[in-house]
């Protein structure tokens, strides 16, 4: 019983870690594109 519990917990943690990494990467890309557009006219 504990084996499948550990497997499920490990799977959930893996999915959450991958999702967080993808989300942070996407957010940083959005900030980079918006920042480039926003700072363009000021210079």
Number of C-alpha atoms within 10 A of each C-alpha: 5 7 8 9 10 11 11 12 12 12 12 12 12 12 12 12 12 11 12 12 12 12 12 11 12 12 11 12 12 12 12 12 10 12 11 11 11 11 9 9 7 6 5
